[in-house]
């Protein structure tokens, strides 16, 4: 049933998801849907959790293991590589979740497991920025690089979701590899 709801959102947007449209798409009765999802909000929350779970499963396939069996660098690499598969339903649901703290929690949990947190507002000592300069050509403290790579991956995902077909496979692979390298702050250059 949630796959049917995902198809509706993918094709027609979040506002098109109704019990009637979900019943038709899934081949179930409206009463059957109401038994499992007493309100549209319950259906939408389940859909957020489902699609966020699919996204996490994509990262697990990419990494070859669950998040709790991987070091931070491998989790980030999987996150970055999964960004090359934008999905309209994910985009629309993520945007929708900004208005709903319960829905946002479904996405936040995945982000917390797979991507680096935002850096603190405190600057590192000046010696660390020098090694960032050697790696990137600009003065960036190395501890910022994983989060900057996450932002770049998110930007790539968003860009491709809005402008599909912009990059060919070779272009996309080159960009993804550059973002992976940016995020590899703990590795030697």
N, C-alpha and C positions, 0 to 999 in steps of 0.2 A: 504494500500500500504506500509506503513512504517513497518507493521508487517512482510510483505513479505521480505522487505529489511533486517530486523533484522534476519530473518531465514537464509538469504544468508550469512550474516556476521557470525552468529553463526556456521553455517555449514562449510563455505568455506573461511572465512576471509574477511577483508575489501577490498582487491584488487580485489576480485571476484565480488564486487558490481558494476555492469554496468547497463546502461539503458536496455540493452537486457536481462540480467539476472533478473532484477527487473520486467520487463514486463512479462517474462515467469512465474516467481514465483507468481506474483499477478494476472495474467490473464488479465492485461490491455495492451493497445497498447503502443509502445514506444512514439508515438505522444502524447498520453494522459499523460504520465509521464512528457514529455518535457513541456507540458502546465503548469503543477504545479511546476516543478523543471527545470528551463531553463538550468542549468548546473549540472554536477556531484557534484561540490562543494556545490550547493544549496541542492541537494539530501542528501549529507553527513551531512550537517549542520542540516537539518531537522531530520535526523536519530539520530544525537547526542542529539538533544533536546528531541526527542521522548523517547529514551532509558533512558536518565537522568530523564525524567518525570516519567517513569515506576519505576525507582529506588526510586524516592521520594514518589510515591504512595505506594510502599512497606513499606517505613518507616512510612507513615501515617497510614497504616493498623496495623502495629506493635504497634504504639503508641496510636492508637484509636482517633487521632485528628490531624489537621494540625499543622505545626510547630509553627505558631504564637499563638496557644492556649496552648502551653506547656512550662514549665520551662526548662532551659538548661539541667538539669540532665535527664529529660524524653526524650528530643530530642537525647541526646547522647546515652541513653539506646536503643532507637529505631534504631539509626545508627549502634550500636554494634550488635544488634540482626539481623538486615538486612544483616550484613556481613556474616551470615552463609548460604547464598544462592548465591554462586558465579555463575556468568553467563559469558560464553565465549564472547558473543557479547559485554557486558559491558567492560570486560577487554580489548578486542581489540580496542574498540572505545576510551576508556580512554587513552590507549597508543598512539593511533593515534592523539588524541586531543593535545598532548604535542607539536605538530608541527603546530598547527593552533589556533591562539588566539581566534577566534570566536567560534570554537568548544569547546575550553577549558572553555570559559565563561559559556557555558551551564552546565558543570559539576561543575564549581566553585560556581555558584549560589546555587546549591543543597548543596554543602559542607558548604557554609556560613550559610545556614538556619538550618542545622542539626548537624554540628560538631563544636567543640570548635576551635577557632583560634590558631595559633601557639603562644606560650608564648613570652613575651618580653624578651629581652636579659638581663634585670636587675634582679639581685637576690633579693629574699625577705629577710627580716631580719632573723637571725639565729634561732630565736624561732619557726618560722613556720616549718622549716625543721624537728624539733624534733617531731611534730605531724605526719608528713609524715613517719618518722621512725617507730612510734608506729603502724601505719596502715599497712605498707608494709614490715617492717623488714629492709629497707634500707633508707638512708637519702635522701628523696625526698621532696621538698617543695610541699605542698598540691595543690597549684594552677597549678602545672605541671601535676598532675594525670589525669585530663580529656583529655588533649592532648596526654599524653602517652597511655591512653586507646584507643583513636582514632587511633594512630599508630599501636597498637596491633590488633585492629579490622581490619584495612586495611591490616596488615600483614597476618592475618588469612584468609581474603577474597582472597588475592593474592596467598597464599600458596595453598588453596583449589582449586582455579581456575587452578593452574598449576599442581596439583597432586590430581585430583578428586578421591573420594573413600578412602582417607587416613584415615579418622576418621569415626567411627560408630556414631550413634546418641547420645549415652551416652558420648562418649569422647568429641564430639563437644559441647554438652550442658554444660559439666563441664568447658571447656575452655571459652565459651561465658560467663558463670556466673562469672568466675574469672575476665574477662575483664570488665564486668559490675561493679563488686565490685571495681576494680581499678579506674574506672571513677567516682565513687560515692564520690568524694572528699569532697563535702559539707555535707555529712551525717556523723553521728557519727559512729565509728567502733563498 
